[in-house]
Structure formats: structure tokens, C-alpha cells
């Protein structure tokens, strides 16, 4: 096998990276739009792309299981550029921004499930199948981290802050689309499921199993629940006059950088005990939310970094561990479908900033973080029933 064949997994990983960049570069742009739009509108726009993302995840991932990864991911990278173009042309129009965010969401939903499955399958070809989940998670997290950092810098110090960050992502997406175009297909006619009935039955069995219901379902929302609490809700608790955009970008890079750095440790934990990274991840989520409550109560900039680290650790641990378990549970021919369902549940967490804004008149900033910490704590204790004690010791 040539070095190019061994590195083929990089192509869909870069596609995930640039689509993730386009999806999350909106974080520092929140401060750009706050002067023209209400807080509820701005926070609603942050989570609005889930309106396009979740249906796309559920619809497109099974299509890629049947018809192939290239048929999906090639045009989706271009669709990410179209979404950025719509946002760039929208100015401060709420309707225009909403349409752009939904298109970006469709691109993300169509990319993440099939792209993750493609990285996994190409990793198996080079003998590193066990690294597939980690490679996909790092690509996604890196895109989520670099996008806000670069767009925050561009919006802070370059002219036309409502347009320049989008223009950069558009150019990069066009380059990446060409790079992905020649990636080898991993779904062939011999592997495609013979009929939808059997596939649905196997997928249903995986979804109704103890591990999915008791471990994946309650913890997956905290993948992006932890991340969005840090990226969107946390910076608003501290005012850094004149540097709000770049500060949001720094919080994003600390949060998601921690998420990347902790993923190898998550794999090590999982090798000793499959439940361990879930427990540590939920513990980090509770800690980060409690620190978020303290930040909201004191408005102290000194608490931003440790809060972002704790919430970033929760994000990274729960993402890579969840993807790893999903790969184990996925029946033949349904890897992208089950991965898409997992991502759909994770994106429930994007509701945190919007709920925070909607309930602001009756729930204080610290109160919102404390309520979230209590809910996360319940999920932590719920993990006790996911794995039987004797199996937990072996897994």
C-alpha cells in the first residue's frame, strides 16, 4: 500500500474540518450582530443551524450507507461554501442570516455522519481502524476550534467584519472540495444492504439496547451542551471592552483545543474500562457548569480559562467515546446511519444558549448554569445502569 493510500483518510477528515469551520465560525460573529439584533435573535441564530443539521443527519447518512460516501461529501463541501456566501450577503438581516445558518446546518448534517464513517473505513484499509473515531473527532473539533479563532481575529481587526470571515471560509472550502474529489470510495455494491427492512431491524436493535439508551442517549446532548455553554453563553458573562470578538475566539480555541488534547486519554481510559470516559466526561461537564455559574455570578475574567478547560474536556471525552461505542454498536451497512443519529442527539445541546436567553427574565445567569449542572449530574448517575458491573470490569 502506497503512502497516498495510507493517508487517504485525511481527505474526508479535511472535508469534516472545513465544514466544521464553516459551522462554528459564527461564534465570534455573535458580537458583531448584537448591536443590530436582539439577544434572543442572536442566540437563536447560533443554534438555528441545527434546524438544517438534524434532518440532514437523519436523511443523508443512510443514503451514504447505500450509495456511497463520495456521492454525498463531494457536493456537501460546496454547499458549505454556499451557506457562507448567503451569510456574507445577508448583512445584519435576521431573515437572511437565518436562511444562511440553516443552509450551513444542512451542509454540516450531510457531512458529519458520512464523513466520520468514511474516515473510519479508510482507516481500516491502512490497518488503523481503531483510530477512526479519534481521527474523525479531532478533525471535527479542530474545525470547530480554528474557525472561531480565525473569524474572531478577522472580525476584530480587519475591515468589513460581517463579510471578511465568510470570504476566507468560502475560498478554503473550494480548495478542499477539489482535494476531496479523488478520495477512494469505501461503499461498493457488494457491501450495500440488500433491502431497507433488514437494515432497519438491525439498526432498531442497536438503538433499543441498554448501552445506547442508558449511556449514549443521556450523555450525547452534553457533547455540544458543554461546548455551546462555553462558546456562546460563557463569554457573554464577562465584558472585555473592545476585545469581545477576539475573546470569544480565544475561549473557543481553549475549549475545543482541550477537547482535542484530551481525546488520546479518552481512548486510554476506554481500553481499561468502557464506562470510564463517559463518567469522567460527565464529571467534567458538571464541574465546568458549576464554574460557569461562578463566572456568571462574579463576572471574573480569571474564571474563563478554567471553565473553558473543564467544559472542553467534557466535550472531547464524550465525543470520542460516544463515536467509539457507536462504531461498536453499528450493524453492517449502517455505520453512517447510526453515527448520524448519535450526532443528532449531540446537537440537542446547542439549545443551551437560546434557552439561557429565553429564560433570562426569570432565571439569572448563575441560575441557568446551576440548573444545567443538576441535569448533567442526573445523567452522570444514570450511567450506573448502562453497563453491568461484571462487564464494566472487562470492557
C-alpha positions as CSV (number, residue, x, y, z in Angstrom):
1,X,0.0,0.0,0.0
2,X,1.4,3.4,-1.0
3,X,1.8,6.3,1.3
4,X,-1.0,8.1,-0.6
5,X,-3.4,5.2,0.0
6,X,-2.5,5.0,3.7
7,X,-3.2,8.8,4.0
8,X,-6.5,8.6,2.1
9,X,-8.4,9.1,5.3
10,X,-7.0,12.6,5.5
11,X,-9.2,13.7,2.6
12,X,-12.6,13.2,4.2
13,X,-11.1,14.4,7.5
14,X,-10.1,17.7,5.9
15,X,-13.7,17.9,4.5
16,X,-15.1,17.5,8.0
17,X,-12.6,20.1,9.2
18,X,-13.6,22.8,6.7
19,X,-17.4,22.1,7.1
20,X,-16.9,22.3,10.9
21,X,-15.0,25.5,10.4
22,X,-18.0,27.0,8.5
23,X,-20.5,25.7,11.0
24,X,-18.7,27.2,14.1
25,X,-17.1,30.3,12.7
26,X,-20.4,32.1,13.7
27,X,-19.4,32.1,17.4
28,X,-17.4,35.3,17.4
29,X,-19.8,36.8,14.9
30,X,-22.4,36.9,17.6
31,X,-20.8,40.0,19.0
32,X,-20.8,41.6,15.5
33,X,-24.6,41.2,15.2
34,X,-25.6,42.1,18.8
35,X,-25.8,45.8,18.0
36,X,-28.4,45.2,15.3
37,X,-30.3,42.2,16.6
38,X,-31.8,41.2,20.0
39,X,-30.0,38.8,22.3
40,X,-32.7,36.2,21.6
41,X,-32.3,36.6,17.8
42,X,-28.6,36.3,18.0
43,X,-28.6,33.2,20.3
44,X,-31.3,31.8,18.1
45,X,-29.1,32.2,15.1
46,X,-26.3,30.3,16.8
47,X,-28.5,27.2,17.3
48,X,-30.6,27.7,14.2
49,X,-28.3,25.7,12.0
50,X,-29.5,22.6,14.0
51,X,-32.8,23.1,12.1
52,X,-31.0,22.1,8.9
53,X,-28.4,19.9,10.5
54,X,-30.5,17.3,12.3
55,X,-32.8,16.4,9.4
56,X,-29.8,16.2,7.1
57,X,-28.0,13.9,9.5
58,X,-31.0,11.6,9.7
59,X,-31.7,11.6,5.9
60,X,-28.3,11.8,4.3
61,X,-26.3,9.4,6.4
62,X,-28.4,6.3,5.4
63,X,-28.2,7.5,1.8
64,X,-24.4,7.4,2.0
65,X,-24.6,3.8,3.5
66,X,-26.5,2.7,0.4
67,X,-25.0,4.8,-2.4
68,X,-21.5,5.7,-1.1
69,X,-19.6,8.4,0.7
70,X,-18.3,10.3,-2.3
71,X,-21.8,10.9,-3.7
72,X,-22.6,12.8,-0.5
73,X,-19.4,14.5,0.6
74,X,-18.3,15.9,-2.7
75,X,-21.2,18.4,-3.2
76,X,-21.6,19.0,0.6
77,X,-18.3,20.8,0.8
78,X,-19.5,23.1,-1.9
79,X,-22.8,23.6,-0.1
80,X,-20.9,24.7,3.0
81,X,-19.4,27.5,0.8
82,X,-22.9,28.4,-0.4
83,X,-24.0,28.8,3.2
84,X,-21.1,31.1,4.0
85,X,-21.9,33.1,0.9
86,X,-25.5,33.6,2.0
87,X,-24.3,34.7,5.4
88,X,-21.8,37.1,3.8
89,X,-24.6,38.7,1.7
90,X,-27.1,38.9,4.5
91,X,-25.5,41.8,6.3
92,X,-27.5,42.2,9.5
93,X,-30.8,40.9,8.2
94,X,-32.2,38.4,10.6
95,X,-34.1,36.5,7.8
96,X,-31.0,36.4,5.6
97,X,-28.8,35.2,8.4
98,X,-31.4,32.6,9.4
99,X,-31.5,31.1,5.9
100,X,-27.7,31.1,5.7
101,X,-27.4,29.3,9.1
102,X,-29.9,26.7,8.0
103,X,-28.0,26.0,4.8
104,X,-24.8,25.8,6.8
105,X,-26.6,23.3,9.0
106,X,-27.7,21.2,6.1
107,X,-24.1,21.0,4.9
108,X,-22.8,20.1,8.4
109,X,-25.5,17.4,8.8
110,X,-24.8,15.9,5.4
111,X,-21.1,15.9,6.1
112,X,-20.5,14.7,9.6
113,X,-22.2,11.3,9.6
114,X,-20.9,10.1,6.2
115,X,-17.6,11.8,6.7
116,X,-17.0,10.1,10.0
117,X,-17.9,6.8,8.5
118,X,-15.6,7.4,5.6
119,X,-12.7,8.2,7.9
120,X,-13.3,5.0,9.8
121,X,-13.5,2.8,6.7
122,X,-10.4,4.3,5.1
123,X,-8.5,3.9,8.5
124,X,-9.4,0.2,8.4
125,X,-7.8,-0.1,5.0
126,X,-4.5,1.2,6.4
127,X,-4.8,-1.1,9.4
128,X,-5.7,1.6,11.9
129,X,-9.4,1.1,12.2
130,X,-9.3,1.6,15.9
131,X,-8.1,5.2,15.3
132,X,-11.1,6.0,13.1
133,X,-13.3,7.6,15.8
134,X,-10.4,9.6,17.2
135,X,-9.3,10.9,13.7
136,X,-12.8,12.0,12.9
137,X,-13.4,13.6,16.3
138,X,-10.1,15.5,16.0
139,X,-11.0,16.7,12.5
140,X,-14.4,17.9,13.6
141,X,-13.1,19.5,16.8
142,X,-10.2,21.2,15.0
143,X,-12.6,22.8,12.5
144,X,-14.9,23.9,15.3
145,X,-11.8,25.4,17.1
146,X,-9.9,27.1,14.3
147,X,-13.0,28.5,12.6
148,X,-14.0,30.8,15.5
149,X,-10.4,31.7,16.3
150,X,-9.7,32.9,12.7
151,X,-13.0,34.5,12.2
152,X,-12.7,36.3,15.6
153,X,-9.3,37.7,14.6
154,X,-10.6,38.8,11.2
155,X,-13.8,40.4,12.6
156,X,-11.8,42.2,15.3
157,X,-9.0,43.7,13.2
158,X,-9.9,43.7,9.5
159,X,-12.5,45.8,7.7
160,X,-15.9,44.5,6.8
161,X,-16.2,42.2,9.9
162,X,-19.6,40.9,8.7
163,X,-18.1,39.7,5.4
164,X,-14.4,39.0,5.6
165,X,-14.5,35.9,7.8
166,X,-17.1,34.3,5.5
167,X,-15.0,35.1,2.4
168,X,-12.0,33.2,3.8
169,X,-14.0,30.1,4.5
170,X,-15.5,30.1,1.0
171,X,-12.1,30.2,-0.6
172,X,-10.8,27.3,1.6
173,X,-14.0,25.3,1.0
174,X,-13.5,25.5,-2.8
175,X,-9.9,24.3,-2.4
176,X,-10.9,21.4,-0.1
177,X,-13.7,20.4,-2.5
178,X,-11.0,19.8,-5.2
179,X,-8.9,17.9,-2.7
180,X,-11.7,15.5,-1.7
181,X,-12.8,14.8,-5.2
182,X,-10.5,11.9,-5.8
183,X,-10.9,10.1,-2.5
184,X,-11.5,6.4,-3.0
185,X,-15.0,5.1,-2.3
186,X,-15.5,2.6,0.5
187,X,-19.1,1.5,-0.1
188,X,-19.4,-0.8,-3.1
189,X,-22.3,-2.8,-4.5
190,X,-21.3,-5.9,-2.7
191,X,-21.5,-4.2,0.7
192,X,-24.7,-2.3,0.2
193,X,-27.6,-3.7,2.2
194,X,-30.0,-5.8,0.1
195,X,-33.1,-4.2,1.5
196,X,-34.2,-1.5,3.9
197,X,-36.3,-3.8,6.1
198,X,-33.4,-5.9,7.5
199,X,-31.3,-2.8,7.9
200,X,-34.0,-1.0,9.9
201,X,-34.4,-4.1,12.1
202,X,-30.7,-4.3,12.9
203,X,-30.5,-0.5,13.5
204,X,-33.5,-0.7,15.7
205,X,-31.9,-3.4,17.8
206,X,-28.8,-1.2,18.3
207,X,-30.9,1.8,19.3
208,X,-33.0,-0.1,21.8
209,X,-30.0,-1.7,23.5
210,X,-29.1,-0.9,27.1
211,X,-25.8,0.8,26.2
212,X,-27.4,3.2,23.7
213,X,-30.4,4.0,25.9
214,X,-28.5,4.4,29.3
215,X,-25.1,5.7,28.2
216,X,-25.3,7.3,24.7
217,X,-28.7,8.9,24.8
218,X,-28.4,10.8,28.1
219,X,-24.7,11.9,27.7
220,X,-24.7,12.8,23.9
221,X,-26.5,16.1,24.4
222,X,-23.7,17.2,26.7
223,X,-21.1,16.9,23.9
224,X,-22.4,20.2,22.4
225,X,-24.2,21.2,25.6
226,X,-20.8,21.6,27.2
227,X,-19.2,23.2,24.1
228,X,-22.1,25.7,23.5
229,X,-22.2,26.7,27.1
230,X,-18.6,27.6,26.8
231,X,-18.6,29.1,23.3
232,X,-21.8,31.0,23.3
233,X,-23.0,31.5,26.9
234,X,-19.8,31.9,28.8
235,X,-18.2,34.9,27.0
236,X,-21.3,36.9,27.5
237,X,-20.8,36.7,31.3
238,X,-17.6,38.8,31.1
239,X,-17.3,42.1,29.3
240,X,-13.8,42.8,27.8
241,X,-14.4,46.2,26.3
242,X,-13.1,46.4,22.7
243,X,-12.0,42.8,22.6
244,X,-15.2,40.9,22.8
245,X,-14.9,39.2,19.3
246,X,-11.3,38.0,19.8
247,X,-12.0,36.9,23.4
248,X,-14.8,34.7,22.1
249,X,-12.4,33.2,19.6
250,X,-9.9,32.6,22.4
251,X,-12.5,30.9,24.6
252,X,-13.4,28.7,21.6
253,X,-9.8,27.7,20.9
254,X,-9.2,26.9,24.6
255,X,-12.5,24.9,24.9
256,X,-12.0,22.9,21.7
257,X,-8.2,22.7,22.0
258,X,-8.7,21.0,25.3
259,X,-11.3,18.7,23.6
260,X,-8.6,17.7,21.0
261,X,-5.8,17.2,23.6
262,X,-7.8,15.0,25.9
263,X,-9.0,12.6,23.2
264,X,-6.0,10.2,23.3
265,X,-6.5,10.0,27.1
266,X,-10.2,9.1,26.4
267,X,-9.1,6.2,24.3
268,X,-6.7,5.0,27.0
269,X,-9.5,5.2,29.6
270,X,-11.8,3.3,27.3
271,X,-9.3,0.5,26.9
272,X,-9.2,-0.1,30.6
273,X,-13.0,0.4,31.2
274,X,-15.6,1.3,28.6
275,X,-17.7,3.4,31.0
276,X,-14.7,5.3,32.4
277,X,-14.5,8.1,29.8
278,X,-18.3,8.7,30.0
279,X,-18.1,9.1,33.8
280,X,-15.1,11.4,33.7
281,X,-16.7,13.4,30.8
282,X,-19.9,13.9,32.7
283,X,-18.0,14.8,35.8
284,X,-16.0,17.4,33.9
285,X,-19.4,18.8,32.5
286,X,-20.8,19.2,36.0
287,X,-17.5,20.9,37.2
288,X,-17.5,23.2,34.1
289,X,-21.1,24.2,34.6
290,X,-20.5,25.0,38.3
291,X,-17.5,27.1,37.3
292,X,-19.7,28.8,34.7
293,X,-22.2,29.7,37.4
294,X,-19.3,31.2,39.4
295,X,-18.2,33.2,36.3
296,X,-21.7,34.5,35.8
297,X,-22.0,35.5,39.4
298,X,-18.6,37.3,39.7
299,X,-18.1,38.4,36.0
300,X,-14.5,37.4,36.6
301,X,-12.3,37.0,33.5
302,X,-9.9,34.9,35.6
303,X,-12.5,32.1,35.6
304,X,-12.9,32.0,31.8
305,X,-9.9,29.7,31.2
306,X,-10.6,27.0,33.9
307,X,-14.2,26.9,32.9
308,X,-13.4,26.6,29.2
309,X,-10.9,23.8,30.0
310,X,-13.4,21.8,32.1
311,X,-16.2,22.1,29.5
312,X,-13.7,21.4,26.7
313,X,-12.6,18.2,28.5
314,X,-16.3,17.1,28.8
315,X,-16.8,17.8,25.1
316,X,-13.7,15.8,23.9
317,X,-14.3,12.9,26.2
318,X,-17.9,12.4,25.4
319,X,-17.5,13.0,21.7
320,X,-14.7,10.5,21.0
321,X,-16.1,7.9,23.5
322,X,-19.6,8.2,22.0
323,X,-18.3,7.7,18.5
324,X,-16.2,4.7,19.6
325,X,-19.3,3.0,21.1
326,X,-21.4,3.8,18.1
327,X,-18.9,2.1,15.9
328,X,-19.1,-1.0,18.0
329,X,-22.9,-1.0,18.1
330,X,-23.4,-0.2,14.3
331,X,-24.7,-3.2,12.3
332,X,-23.2,-3.9,8.9
333,X,-24.2,-1.3,6.3
334,X,-25.5,1.2,8.8
335,X,-22.4,2.9,10.3
336,X,-23.2,6.3,8.9
337,X,-26.9,6.0,9.8
338,X,-26.1,5.2,13.5
339,X,-23.4,7.9,13.5
340,X,-25.9,10.4,12.1
341,X,-28.4,9.5,14.9
342,X,-25.6,10.0,17.5
343,X,-24.7,13.4,16.1
344,X,-28.4,14.4,16.0
345,X,-28.7,13.7,19.8
346,X,-25.4,15.6,20.5
347,X,-26.8,18.7,18.8
348,X,-29.7,18.9,21.2
349,X,-27.0,20.6,23.4
350,X,-27.0,23.6,21.1
351,X,-30.2,24.7,22.7
352,X,-28.4,25.8,25.8
353,X,-27.6,29.4,24.8
354,X,-31.1,30.0,23.4
355,X,-32.7,28.7,26.5
356,X,-30.4,30.8,28.6
357,X,-31.6,33.9,26.7
358,X,-35.3,33.0,26.7
359,X,-35.4,32.4,30.4
360,X,-33.1,35.3,31.3
361,X,-36.0,37.3,32.7
362,X,-36.8,34.7,35.3
363,X,-33.6,32.7,35.7
364,X,-30.3,34.6,36.4
365,X,-27.1,33.7,34.6
366,X,-25.7,31.7,37.5
367,X,-29.1,30.0,37.9
368,X,-29.1,28.7,34.3
369,X,-25.6,27.2,34.8
370,X,-26.7,25.6,38.1
371,X,-29.8,24.1,36.6
372,X,-27.7,22.7,33.7
373,X,-25.2,21.2,36.3
374,X,-28.1,19.5,38.1
375,X,-29.4,17.9,34.8
376,X,-25.8,16.8,33.9
377,X,-25.4,15.3,37.4
378,X,-28.5,13.2,36.8
379,X,-27.0,11.9,33.6
380,X,-23.8,11.1,35.4
381,X,-25.6,8.9,37.9
382,X,-27.7,7.3,35.2
383,X,-24.5,5.8,33.7
384,X,-24.6,3.2,36.5
385,X,-27.2,1.1,34.7
386,X,-25.6,1.3,31.2
387,X,-23.1,-1.4,31.8
388,X,-23.5,-4.4,34.1
389,X,-20.7,-4.3,36.8
390,X,-19.1,-7.5,35.7
391,X,-19.0,-6.4,32.1
392,X,-17.7,-3.0,33.1
393,X,-14.7,-4.6,34.7
394,X,-13.8,-6.4,31.4
395,X,-14.7,-3.6,29.0
